[in-house]
Amino acid sequence: MGYSIFVSDEARNETYHAYLWYEDKLETLGEEFLSELEHWYTKISSRPLVYGFLNNSTILRSALLNRFPYSVIYIVHESRITVVSVRHMSSRPILSSQTGK
């Protein structure tokens, strides 16, 4: 089964800010971040149910990037994956209103 990925505006915004932060630290590091994130989007779209649920959620799943301290938070619904957040590991937790509880 093929899954399509939709990246929410919030996740795009978080990605953009992370990119800028890494580029400010070292030229091309932001590009490396984006490359790893794209790699993870591909992995998630090929096997989205492999990654575990976030905290006590029954909908939100989380995949941790390897090189960067970020996780991709997403929802699987039928053949569509919605990335709701690209979160730094030190960020505040996902609010319960986002989990549908």
N, CA, C and O atoms as a GROMACS GRO file, in nm:
protein
  404
    1MET      N    1   0.085  -0.118   0.000
    1MET     CA    2   0.000   0.000   0.000
    1MET      C    3   0.089   0.124   0.000
    1MET      O    4   0.178   0.136   0.083
    2GLY      N    5   0.065   0.214  -0.092
    2GLY     CA    6   0.140   0.338  -0.097
    2GLY      C    7   0.075   0.446  -0.013
    2GLY      O    8  -0.048   0.461  -0.014
    3TYR      N    9   0.155   0.520   0.060
    3TYR     CA   10   0.106   0.628   0.144
    3TYR      C   11   0.154   0.761   0.088
    3TYR      O   12   0.269   0.775   0.046
    4SER      N   13   0.065   0.859   0.088
    4SER     CA   14   0.106   0.994   0.051
    4SER      C   15   0.132   1.073   0.179
    4SER      O   16   0.072   1.046   0.283
    5ILE      N   17   0.222   1.168   0.170
    5ILE     CA   18   0.256   1.250   0.286
    5ILE      C   19   0.210   1.393   0.263
    5ILE      O   20   0.237   1.453   0.159
    6PHE      N   21   0.141   1.446   0.364
    6PHE     CA   22   0.103   1.586   0.367
    6PHE      C   23   0.173   1.647   0.488
    6PHE      O   24   0.160   1.594   0.599
    7VAL      N   25   0.245   1.757   0.469
    7VAL     CA   26   0.315   1.824   0.578
    7VAL      C   27   0.235   1.948   0.616
    7VAL      O   28   0.212   2.036   0.534
    8SER      N   29   0.192   1.954   0.742
    8SER     CA   30   0.110   2.065   0.790
    8SER      C   31   0.189   2.195   0.789
    8SER      O   32   0.312   2.194   0.785
    9ASP      N   33   0.117   2.305   0.794
    9ASP     CA   34   0.183   2.437   0.800
    9ASP      C   35   0.270   2.448   0.924
    9ASP      O   36   0.379   2.504   0.917
   10GLU      N   37   0.225   2.396   1.037
   10GLU     CA   38   0.304   2.402   1.160
   10GLU      C   39   0.436   2.327   1.142
   10GLU      O   40   0.542   2.376   1.180
   11ALA      N   41   0.430   2.207   1.083
   11ALA     CA   42   0.552   2.129   1.062
   11ALA      C   43   0.645   2.199   0.964
   11ALA      O   44   0.767   2.197   0.982
   12ARG      N   45   0.589   2.261   0.861
   12ARG     CA   46   0.673   2.336   0.766
   12ARG      C   47   0.742   2.453   0.834
   12ARG      O   48   0.859   2.481   0.810
   13ASN      N   49   0.668   2.521   0.921
   13ASN     CA   50   0.722   2.635   0.994
   13ASN      C   51   0.835   2.590   1.088
   13ASN      O   52   0.941   2.654   1.094
   14GLU      N   53   0.813   2.482   1.159
   14GLU     CA   54   0.916   2.428   1.249
   14GLU      C   55   1.040   2.386   1.170
   14GLU      O   56   1.153   2.409   1.213
   15THR      N   57   1.019   2.325   1.055
   15THR     CA   58   1.130   2.283   0.970
   15THR      C   59   1.210   2.403   0.922
   15THR      O   60   1.333   2.402   0.923
   16TYR      N   61   1.140   2.506   0.880
   16TYR     CA   62   1.205   2.628   0.830
   16TYR      C   63   1.291   2.691   0.939
   16TYR      O   64   1.405   2.730   0.913
   17HIS      N   65   1.239   2.701   1.060
   17HIS     CA   66   1.315   2.762   1.170
   17HIS      C   67   1.435   2.676   1.209
   17HIS      O   68   1.541   2.729   1.240
   18ALA      N   69   1.419   2.545   1.206
   18ALA     CA   70   1.533   2.457   1.234
   18ALA      C   71   1.640   2.473   1.126
   18ALA      O   72   1.759   2.480   1.156
   19TYR      N   73   1.596   2.479   1.001
   19TYR     CA   74   1.689   2.499   0.890
   19TYR      C   75   1.770   2.628   0.910
   19TYR      O   76   1.893   2.627   0.897
   20LEU      N   77   1.701   2.738   0.941
   20LEU     CA   78   1.770   2.866   0.961
   20LEU      C   79   1.868   2.858   1.078
   20LEU      O   80   1.979   2.911   1.069
   21TRP      N   81   1.828   2.792   1.185
   21TRP     CA   82   1.915   2.781   1.303
   21TRP      C   83   2.043   2.704   1.266
   21TRP      O   84   2.153   2.746   1.301
   22TYR      N   85   2.027   2.592   1.197
   22TYR     CA   86   2.145   2.512   1.159
   22TYR      C   87   2.232   2.585   1.058
   22TYR      O   88   2.355   2.578   1.067
   23GLU      N   89   2.173   2.654   0.964
   23GLU     CA   90   2.251   2.730   0.866
   23GLU      C   91   2.330   2.842   0.934
   23GLU      O   92   2.442   2.874   0.892
   24ASP      N   93   2.272   2.900   1.039
   24ASP     CA   94   2.341   3.005   1.113
   24ASP      C   95   2.463   2.949   1.187
   24ASP      O   96   2.563   3.019   1.204
   25LYS      N   97   2.454   2.824   1.230
   25LYS     CA   98   2.564   2.762   1.304
   25LYS      C   99   2.677   2.719   1.211
   25LYS      O  100   2.795   2.734   1.245
   26LEU      N  101   2.642   2.666   1.096
   26LEU     CA  102   2.742   2.617   1.002
   26LEU      C  103   2.679   2.609   0.862
   26LEU      O  104   2.579   2.541   0.842
   27GLU      N  105   2.740   2.679   0.768
   27GLU     CA  106   2.686   2.678   0.632
   27GLU      C  107   2.675   2.534   0.582
   27GLU      O  108   2.767   2.454   0.600
   28THR      N  109   2.568   2.501   0.522
   28THR     CA  110   2.528   2.370   0.467
   28THR      C  111   2.468   2.275   0.572
   28THR      O  112   2.412   2.172   0.535
   29LEU      N  113   2.479   2.307   0.701
   29LEU     CA  114   2.421   2.218   0.802
   29LEU      C  115   2.269   2.216   0.793
   29LEU      O  116   2.206   2.113   0.816
   30GLY      N  117   2.210   2.329   0.758
   30GLY     CA  118   2.066   2.334   0.737
   30GLY      C  119   2.023   2.244   0.623
   30GLY      O  120   1.921   2.176   0.631
   31GLU      N  121   2.102   2.244   0.516
   31GLU     CA  122   2.074   2.156   0.401
   31GLU      C  123   2.084   2.009   0.443
   31GLU      O  124   2.005   1.926   0.398
   32GLU      N  125   2.181   1.978   0.527
   32GLU     CA  126   2.196   1.841   0.576
   32GLU      C  127   2.076   1.800   0.661
   32GLU      O  128   2.030   1.686   0.655
   33PHE      N  129   2.026   1.893   0.741
   33PHE     CA  130   1.906   1.868   0.820
   33PHE      C  131   1.788   1.836   0.728
   33PHE      O  132   1.716   1.739   0.749
   34LEU      N  133   1.768   1.920   0.625
   34LEU     CA  134   1.656   1.898   0.531
   34LEU      C  135   1.671   1.763   0.459
   34LEU      O  136   1.573   1.693   0.436
   35SER      N  137   1.794   1.729   0.424
   35SER     CA  138   1.818   1.602   0.355
   35SER      C  139   1.781   1.484   0.445
   35SER      O  140   1.718   1.388   0.400
   36GLU      N  141   1.820   1.490   0.573
   36GLU     CA  142   1.785   1.381   0.663
   36GLU      C  143   1.633   1.375   0.684
   36GLU      O  144   1.575   1.267   0.691
   37LEU      N  145   1.571   1.491   0.696
   37LEU     CA  146   1.426   1.494   0.714
   37LEU      C  147   1.355   1.431   0.594
   37LEU      O  148   1.261   1.353   0.611
   38GLU      N  149   1.398   1.464   0.474
   38GLU     CA  150   1.340   1.404   0.352
   38GLU      C  151   1.360   1.252   0.352
   38GLU      O  152   1.270   1.178   0.312
   39HIS      N  153   1.477   1.208   0.396
   39HIS     CA  154   1.504   1.065   0.407
   39HIS      C  155   1.402   0.999   0.500
   39HIS      O  156   1.350   0.892   0.470
   40TRP      N  157   1.375   1.064   0.613
   40TRP     CA  158   1.279   1.009   0.708
   40TRP      C  159   1.137   1.012   0.655
   40TRP      O  160   1.059   0.921   0.682
   41TYR      N  161   1.103   1.115   0.580
   41TYR     CA  162   0.970   1.117   0.516
   41TYR      C  163   0.954   0.996   0.424
   41TYR      O  164   0.847   0.935   0.420
   42THR      N  165   1.058   0.963   0.351
   42THR     CA  166   1.054   0.846   0.263
   42THR      C  167   1.039   0.718   0.344
   42THR      O  168   0.959   0.631   0.308
   43LYS      N  169   1.116   0.705   0.452
   43LYS     CA  170   1.105   0.586   0.538
   43LYS      C  171   0.966   0.573   0.598
   43LYS      O  172   0.907   0.465   0.598
   44ILE      N  173   0.914   0.684   0.649
   44ILE     CA  174   0.782   0.682   0.710
   44ILE      C  175   0.675   0.647   0.608
   44ILE      O  176   0.584   0.570   0.637
   45SER      N  177   0.685   0.702   0.489
   45SER     CA  178   0.582   0.675   0.388
   45SER      C  179   0.585   0.531   0.339
   45SER      O  180   0.483   0.479   0.292
   46SER      N  181   0.699   0.465   0.351
   46SER     CA  182   0.704   0.326   0.307
   46SER      C  183   0.656   0.229   0.415
   46SER      O  184   0.605   0.122   0.383
   47ARG      N  185   0.673   0.266   0.543
   47ARG     CA  186   0.631   0.177   0.653
   47ARG      C  187   0.586   0.260   0.774
   47ARG      O  188   0.652   0.258   0.877
   48PRO      N  189   0.475   0.331   0.763
   48PRO     CA  190   0.436   0.424   0.869
   48PRO      C  191   0.394   0.358   1.000
   48PRO      O  192   0.403   0.420   1.106
   49LEU      N  193   0.351   0.234   0.996
   49LEU     CA  194   0.301   0.170   1.117
   49LEU      C  195   0.413   0.108   1.202
   49LEU      O  196   0.388   0.056   1.310
   50VAL      N  197   0.536   0.115   1.152
   50VAL     CA  198   0.650   0.060   1.225
   50VAL      C  199   0.684   0.145   1.347
   50VAL      O  200   0.729   0.094   1.449
   51TYR      N  201   0.663   0.274   1.336
   51TYR     CA  202   0.703   0.367   1.441
   51TYR      C  203   0.593   0.377   1.547
   51TYR      O  204   0.474   0.375   1.516
   52GLY      N  205   0.637   0.388   1.672
   52GLY     CA  206   0.546   0.381   1.785
   52GLY      C  207   0.462   0.505   1.805
   52GLY      O  208   0.485   0.611   1.746
   53PHE      N  209   0.363   0.488   1.892
   53PHE     CA  210   0.276   0.598   1.928
   53PHE      C  211   0.347   0.693   2.023
   53PHE      O  212   0.433   0.651   2.101
   54LEU      N  213   0.312   0.819   2.016
   54LEU     CA  214   0.370   0.922   2.101
   54LEU      C  215   0.298   0.923   2.235
   54LEU      O  216   0.177   0.939   2.242
   55ASN      N  217   0.375   0.906   2.342
   55ASN     CA  218   0.321   0.907   2.478
   55ASN      C  219   0.199   0.816   2.489
   55ASN      O  220   0.208   0.698   2.458
   56ASN      N  221   0.087   0.870   2.534
   56ASN     CA  222  -0.035   0.790   2.552
   56ASN      C  223  -0.134   0.806   2.437
   56ASN      O  224  -0.249   0.766   2.449
   57SER      N  225  -0.089   0.862   2.327
   57SER     CA  226  -0.178   0.885   2.214
   57SER      C  227  -0.213   0.754   2.144
   57SER      O  228  -0.136   0.659   2.144
   58THR      N  229  -0.330   0.753   2.085
   58THR     CA  230  -0.369   0.639   2.002
   58THR      C  231  -0.370   0.678   1.855
   58THR      O  232  -0.406   0.598   1.768
   59ILE      N  233  -0.328   0.803   1.826
   59ILE     CA  234  -0.324   0.847   1.686
   59ILE      C  235  -0.186   0.899   1.645
   59ILE      O  236  -0.140   0.869   1.535
   60LEU      N  237  -0.121   0.974   1.731
   60LEU     CA  238   0.007   1.036   1.695
   60LEU      C  239   0.121   0.936   1.705
   60LEU      O  240   0.138   0.868   1.807
   61ARG      N  241   0.199   0.928   1.598
   61ARG     CA  242   0.317   0.842   1.596
   61ARG      C  243   0.441   0.932   1.588
   61ARG      O  244   0.432   1.048   1.548
   62SER      N  245   0.555   0.876   1.627
   62SER     CA  246   0.677   0.955   1.631
   62SER      C  247   0.794   0.874   1.577
   62SER      O  248   0.813   0.758   1.611
   63ALA      N  249   0.873   0.939   1.491
   63ALA     CA  250   0.996   0.879   1.440
   63ALA      C  251   1.110   0.976   1.469
   63ALA      O  252   1.102   1.094   1.434
   64LEU      N  253   1.215   0.927   1.534
   64LEU     CA  254   1.328   1.010   1.573
   64LEU      C  255   1.434   1.012   1.463
   64LEU      O  256   1.474   0.907   1.412
   65LEU      N  257   1.477   1.132   1.427
   65LEU     CA  258   1.586   1.144   1.331
   65LEU      C  259   1.714   1.090   1.394
   65LEU      O  260   1.726   1.086   1.516
   66ASN      N  261   1.808   1.048   1.312
   66ASN     CA  262   1.933   0.992   1.363
   66ASN      C  263   2.033   1.099   1.406
   66ASN      O  264   2.082   1.098   1.519
   67ARG      N  265   2.062   1.190   1.317
   67ARG     CA  266   2.172   1.284   1.339
   67ARG      C  267   2.129   1.410   1.415
   67ARG      O  268   2.210   1.469   1.487
   68PHE      N  269   2.006   1.450   1.400
   68PHE     CA  270   1.959   1.573   1.459
   68PHE      C  271   1.857   1.541   1.568
   68PHE      O  272   1.783   1.443   1.556
   69PRO      N  273   1.851   1.622   1.675
   69PRO     CA  274   1.761   1.592   1.787
   69PRO      C  275   1.616   1.634   1.760
   69PRO      O  276   1.559   1.716   1.832
   70TYR      N  277   1.560   1.579   1.655
   70TYR     CA  278   1.422   1.610   1.614
   70TYR      C  279   1.344   1.482   1.596
   70TYR      O  280   1.399   1.375   1.568
   71SER      N  281   1.214   1.495   1.612
   71SER     CA  282   1.125   1.383   1.582
   71SER      C  283   1.016   1.431   1.487
   71SER      O  284   0.974   1.547   1.491
   72VAL      N  285   0.973   1.341   1.403
   72VAL     CA  286   0.862   1.366   1.312
   72VAL      C  287   0.737   1.308   1.378
   72VAL      O  288   0.730   1.188   1.403
   73ILE      N  289   0.641   1.394   1.405
   73ILE     CA  290   0.515   1.353   1.467
   73ILE      C  291   0.410   1.348   1.356
   73ILE      O  292   0.392   1.446   1.283
   74TYR      N  293   0.342   1.234   1.343
   74TYR     CA  294   0.250   1.219   1.231
   74TYR      C  295   0.129   1.133   1.267
   74TYR      O  296   0.127   1.062   1.367
   75ILE      N  297   0.030   1.143   1.180
   75ILE     CA  298  -0.094   1.066   1.192
   75ILE      C  299  -0.112   0.987   1.063
   75ILE      O  300  -0.090   1.039   0.954
   76VAL      N  301  -0.152   0.863   1.076
   76VAL     CA  302  -0.183   0.780   0.959
   76VAL      C  303  -0.334   0.765   0.952
   76VAL      O  304  -0.399   0.723   1.048
   77HIS      N  305  -0.388   0.799   0.837
   77HIS     CA  306  -0.532   0.781   0.814
   77HIS      C  307  -0.550   0.725   0.674
   77HIS      O  308  -0.526   0.793   0.574
   78GLU      N  309  -0.594   0.600   0.669
   78GLU     CA  310  -0.608   0.527   0.543
   78GLU      C  311  -0.476   0.529   0.468
   78GLU      O  312  -0.378   0.474   0.518
   79SER      N  313  -0.469   0.591   0.350
   79SER     CA  314  -0.343   0.589   0.274
   79SER      C  315  -0.271   0.724   0.279
   79SER      O  316  -0.185   0.754   0.196
   80ARG      N  317  -0.307   0.805   0.379
   80ARG     CA  318  -0.246   0.938   0.391
   80ARG      C  319  -0.176   0.952   0.526
   80ARG      O  320  -0.227   0.911   0.630
   81ILE      N  321  -0.057   1.011   0.521
   81ILE     CA  322   0.019   1.044   0.641
   81ILE      C  323   0.021   1.196   0.652
   81ILE      O  324   0.057   1.266   0.557
   82THR      N  325  -0.018   1.245   0.767
   82THR     CA  326  -0.012   1.389   0.792
   82THR      C  327   0.095   1.415   0.897
   82THR      O  328   0.085   1.369   1.011
   83VAL      N  329   0.197   1.489   0.857
   83VAL     CA  330   0.302   1.529   0.951
   83VAL      C  331   0.250   1.652   1.023
   83VAL      O  332   0.230   1.757   0.962
   84VAL      N  333   0.227   1.639   1.153
   84VAL     CA  334   0.172   1.750   1.230
   84VAL      C  335   0.280   1.834   1.296
   84VAL      O  336   0.256   1.950   1.330
   85SER      N  337   0.399   1.778   1.314
   85SER     CA  338   0.506   1.853   1.379
   85SER      C  339   0.642   1.792   1.347
   85SER      O  340   0.656   1.671   1.329
   86VAL      N  341   0.741   1.879   1.340
   86VAL     CA  342   0.882   1.839   1.334
   86VAL      C  343   0.941   1.904   1.458
   86VAL      O  344   0.981   2.020   1.455
   87ARG      N  345   0.947   1.828   1.565
   87ARG     CA  346   0.976   1.881   1.698
   87ARG      C  347   1.118   1.856   1.745
   87ARG      O  348   1.172   1.746   1.731
   88HIS      N  349   1.178   1.961   1.801
   88HIS     CA  350   1.305   1.945   1.869
   88HIS      C  351   1.279   1.867   1.996
   88HIS      O  352   1.176   1.887   2.061
   89MET      N  353   1.369   1.779   2.033
   89MET     CA  354   1.346   1.691   2.147
   89MET      C  355   1.333   1.766   2.279
   89MET      O  356   1.278   1.711   2.375
   90SER      N  357   1.381   1.890   2.287
   90SER     CA  358   1.367   1.966   2.411
   90SER      C  359   1.241   2.051   2.413
   90SER      O  360   1.215   2.120   2.512
   91SER      N  361   1.162   2.047   2.305
   91SER     CA  362   1.039   2.128   2.298
   91SER      C  363   0.935   2.076   2.394
   91SER      O  364   0.940   1.962   2.441
   92ARG      N  365   0.840   2.164   2.423
   92ARG     CA  366   0.730   2.124   2.510
   92ARG      C  367   0.656   2.008   2.446
   92ARG      O  368   0.654   1.995   2.323
   93PRO      N  369   0.594   1.923   2.527
   93PRO     CA  370   0.523   1.809   2.470
   93PRO      C  371   0.402   1.851   2.387
   93PRO      O  372   0.351   1.963   2.400
   94ILE      N  373   0.358   1.760   2.303
   94ILE     CA  374   0.237   1.784   2.224
   94ILE      C  375   0.120   1.798   2.320
   94ILE      O  376   0.105   1.719   2.413
   95LEU      N  377   0.038   1.898   2.298
   95LEU     CA  378  -0.077   1.919   2.385
   95LEU      C  379  -0.183   1.813   2.362
   95LEU      O  380  -0.198   1.760   2.252
   96SER      N  381  -0.256   1.781   2.467
   96SER     CA  382  -0.358   1.677   2.457
   96SER      C  383  -0.466   1.714   2.356
   96SER      O  384  -0.531   1.624   2.301
   97SER      N  385  -0.488   1.844   2.330
   97SER     CA  386  -0.589   1.884   2.231
   97SER      C  387  -0.550   1.840   2.091
   97SER      O  388  -0.637   1.824   2.005
   98GLN      N  389  -0.420   1.820   2.067
   98GLN     CA  390  -0.374   1.775   1.936
   98GLN      C  391  -0.384   1.624   1.922
   98GLN      O  392  -0.376   1.572   1.811
   99THR      N  393  -0.402   1.554   2.031
   99THR     CA  394  -0.408   1.409   2.024
   99THR      C  395  -0.550   1.357   2.011
   99THR      O  396  -0.573   1.237   1.993
  100GLY      N  397  -0.647   1.449   2.020
  100GLY     CA  398  -0.787   1.408   2.008
  100GLY      C  399  -0.844   1.355   2.137
  100GLY      O  400  -0.951   1.295   2.137
  101LYS      N  401  -0.772   1.376   2.250
  101LYS     CA  402  -0.820   1.328   2.380
  101LYS      C  403  -0.874   1.443   2.461
  101LYS      O  404  -0.919   1.424   2.574
   0.00000   0.00000   0.00000
